[in-house]
Amino acid sequence: MSTNHPQHLVAIVVTYNRLDQLRLTVGRLLDSSEAHLSKLVVVDNASDDGTAEWLATQEDPRLVNYRLETNTGGAGGLRQACALSWLKRPGLIGFC
């Protein structure tokens, strides 16, 4: 595969009221070096368990928080993340 763009890995996590698990997942993913993980997109499916508040306290610049107004389910959250225009740049490795 020939490419004129550097490769970047972006992880997408869709969550709904799973704050304890989200803390572990985000922590483990962000433990990766920037060379291995360029961005982490967390789609919060309108959680009401403190997820939005916790995400707001995270300071890693690779973390992108995208909060939905209603719970659209796992597939709906993934669809919203994949619709973000900046995820469609050349050089991004993903599955959208």
Summary of the structure (lengths in Angstrom):
residues: 96
radius of gyration: 13.6
end to end distance: 18.6
largest distance: 45.0
contacts: 251
relative contact order: 0.25
helix: 33%
strand: 22%
